[in-house]
Amino acid sequence: MRFGVVIFPGSNCEQDVIHAAHILGHEADFVWHGDTDLSGFDAIVLPGGFSYGDYIRCGAVARFSPVMAEVVRFAERGGPVIGICNGFQILTEAHLLPGALLRNRGLKFICRQATLRVEESACQWMDAAPGTLLRIPINHNEGNYICDPDTLARMEASGQIVLRYCESDGSRAEDGSAPNGALDDIAGICNERGNVFGLMPHPERVVDPAVGITDGAVVFTSIARRLAEVG
């Protein structure tokens, strides 16, 4: 499997994604934000960072990069696309995913390990059983996911909520378990088709056994198995 990892001015997690793919036995190559050819790639990754300095809004400028028109076409054809952290913000700005990401509750940057619960969803990037707990780090300033009530209801009904923040035992606190204040403890969502996935946590950072935790590997192995099945 060959991942294309898009680099925007200000991206800083692209090397982590490349390393994660290689550790898992896949190919991965960089895609410059000015490129418009994604042929030869099986899946596209929008990595974390601060694209274009996060001016205006996170992802608002990157959404108009030349490569994004092709990312949208790739997704519309059913191609797998994942946006991690800043990449998630870009996907919402490009309207490939619903909702928006605001400043964290408390207006502070958060860098810590997070416990996530896998929900039953249509996401092609996640085949772990619903209820599975994953330990994946977060590292962001604008991870407070919001959407209107109707959108939330539609996402619930169509299986678009993929990951929720939770307590260490899988439960959710009455006042919310999301450290950033995200609506309904949402950490990751997908589109209705399930091929576009956005999440704030960084799975690429917990793939290498040398780190001691490999919970993030499921994201990349799930999509590889999915493509192998349909290929």
C-alpha positions in Angstrom: 0.0 0.0 0.0 1.3 3.5 -0.8 0.3 6.5 1.3 0.6 10.0 0.0 1.5 12.5 2.8 0.6 16.1 1.9 3.0 18.8 3.1 1.7 22.3 3.6 3.9 25.2 4.7 3.8 24.7 8.5 3.2 21.0 8.5 5.4 19.3 11.1 4.1 15.7 11.5 4.7 14.4 8.0 7.9 12.6 9.0 6.0 10.8 11.8 3.4 9.5 9.3 6.1 8.4 6.8 7.9 6.5 9.6 4.7 4.9 10.8 3.8 3.6 7.3 7.3 2.2 6.9 7.3 0.5 10.3 4.0 -1.2 9.2 5.5 -2.4 5.9 3.9 0.1 3.6 5.2 2.7 1.1 4.8 6.4 1.8 5.9 9.5 -0.1 5.5 13.2 0.3 3.0 15.3 -1.8 3.8 19.0 -2.0 0.8 21.3 -1.4 1.3 22.8 -4.9 1.0 19.4 -6.6 -2.2 18.4 -8.4 -1.4 14.7 -9.3 -2.3 12.0 -6.7 -2.1 9.1 -9.2 -0.2 6.1 -7.8 -1.4 6.6 -4.2 -3.8 4.3 -2.5 -4.6 6.6 0.4 -3.9 10.3 1.2 -2.9 11.7 4.6 -3.2 15.3 5.7 -0.8 15.4 8.7 -0.7 17.6 11.7 1.1 20.9 12.2 0.2 24.6 11.7 -0.5 24.9 8.0 0.2 28.4 6.7 0.7 29.4 10.4 -3.0 28.7 11.2 -3.7 32.3 10.1 -7.4 33.3 9.9 -8.6 29.9 11.2 -6.8 26.5 11.4 -6.9 24.9 7.9 -8.7 27.9 6.3 -5.8 28.8 4.0 -4.6 25.2 3.4 -8.1 24.4 2.1 -7.3 26.5 -1.0 -4.0 24.9 -1.7 -3.8 23.5 -5.3 -3.5 20.0 -4.0 -6.8 20.2 -2.1 -8.9 20.3 -5.3 -7.4 16.9 -6.2 -7.8 15.6 -2.6 -11.6 16.4 -2.9 -11.8 14.6 -6.2 -9.9 11.7 -4.8 -12.3 11.4 -1.9 -15.4 11.8 -4.1 -14.1 8.8 -6.1 -14.1 6.8 -2.9 -10.4 7.1 -2.2 -9.3 6.9 1.4 -8.4 10.2 3.0 -7.4 10.8 6.6 -6.8 14.1 8.3 -4.8 14.1 11.6 -5.1 17.1 14.0 -4.5 20.0 11.6 -5.4 17.7 8.8 -8.8 17.2 10.5 -9.2 21.0 10.6 -8.4 21.2 6.9 -11.0 18.5 6.1 -13.8 20.5 7.9 -12.7 23.7 6.1 -12.9 21.8 2.8 -16.4 20.6 3.7 -15.2 17.0 3.3 -16.3 16.5 6.9 -19.1 18.3 8.9 -18.6 20.7 11.8 -15.7 22.8 12.9 -12.8 22.8 15.4 -12.6 25.7 17.9 -10.1 26.7 20.6 -9.8 24.3 23.4 -11.8 24.8 26.5 -9.7 26.9 28.9 -7.9 28.4 25.8 -4.7 26.4 26.5 -2.6 24.1 24.3 -3.0 20.5 25.3 -0.2 17.8 24.9 -1.0 14.6 26.8 -2.0 11.0 26.4 -5.8 10.5 25.8 -8.0 7.4 26.2 -10.3 6.9 23.2 -13.3 4.6 22.8 -14.0 3.1 19.4 -17.6 3.5 18.4 -19.6 1.5 15.9 -19.2 3.4 12.7 -19.0 3.3 8.9 -15.3 4.3 9.0 -13.1 2.3 6.6 -10.0 3.4 8.6 -11.2 1.7 11.8 -12.0 -2.0 12.1 -11.4 -2.4 15.9 -14.4 -3.7 17.7 -16.8 -1.1 19.2 -15.9 -0.5 22.8 -12.1 -1.0 22.2 -10.0 1.5 24.2 -7.0 3.1 22.5 -4.3 5.2 24.1 -3.3 7.9 21.6 -1.7 11.2 22.3 -3.2 14.6 21.6 -1.2 17.8 20.8 -3.4 20.7 19.8 -4.8 24.2 20.6 -8.0 23.9 18.5 -9.5 20.5 19.1 -12.9 21.6 20.5 -15.2 19.9 17.9 -18.7 21.5 17.4 -21.6 21.1 15.1 -25.3 21.9 15.2 -27.8 19.6 16.8 -29.3 18.4 13.5 -25.8 17.5 12.2 -25.0 15.6 15.4 -28.2 13.6 15.1 -27.5 12.8 11.4 -23.9 11.7 12.3 -25.2 9.4 15.1 -27.8 7.9 12.8 -25.3 7.3 9.9 -22.4 5.9 12.0 -20.1 8.9 11.4 -18.8 9.2 15.0 -15.7 7.0 15.1 -13.9 7.9 18.3 -14.9 9.5 21.6 -12.7 10.7 24.5 -13.4 8.6 27.6 -12.1 7.7 31.0 -9.5 5.0 31.5 -12.3 2.4 32.1 -14.2 3.4 28.9 -16.9 5.4 30.7 -17.7 9.0 30.0 -17.8 11.6 32.7 -21.1 13.5 33.3 -19.5 16.8 32.6 -17.6 15.4 29.6 -14.4 13.4 29.1 -12.9 15.5 26.3 -9.9 17.5 27.6 -10.6 20.1 24.9 -14.3 20.5 25.5 -15.4 18.7 22.3 -19.1 18.3 21.8 -20.3 14.8 22.9 -16.7 13.9 23.6 -16.0 13.6 19.9 -12.4 12.8 19.0 -12.8 11.6 15.4 -15.5 11.4 12.7 -15.9 10.2 9.1 -18.1 11.0 6.2 -21.2 9.0 5.4 -19.4 6.8 2.9 -16.7 6.1 5.5 -13.6 6.8 3.3 -12.8 10.2 4.8 -11.7 10.2 8.4 -10.7 13.1 10.6 -9.3 12.9 14.2 -7.5 15.1 16.6 -5.3 12.5 18.3 -2.0 11.4 16.6 -2.1 7.6 15.8 1.2 7.9 13.9 3.0 8.6 17.1 2.1 5.3 18.7 2.9 2.8 16.0 6.6 2.0 16.5 7.1 -0.7 19.2 10.1 1.3 20.4 7.6 3.8 21.9 6.1 1.2 24.1 2.5 1.7 22.8 1.3 0.6 19.3 -2.4 1.5 19.6 -2.2 3.8 16.6 -1.3 1.0 14.3 -4.9 -0.1 13.9 -5.7 3.1 11.9 -3.2 2.3 9.2 -3.7 -1.5 9.2 -7.4 -1.2 9.0 -7.4 0.8 5.8 -4.7 -1.5 4.3 -6.9 -4.6 5.0 -9.9 -2.8 3.6 -8.2 -2.0 0.4 -6.8 -5.5 0.1 -10.3 -6.9 0.4 -11.8 -4.7 -2.2 -8.8 -4.8 -4.5 
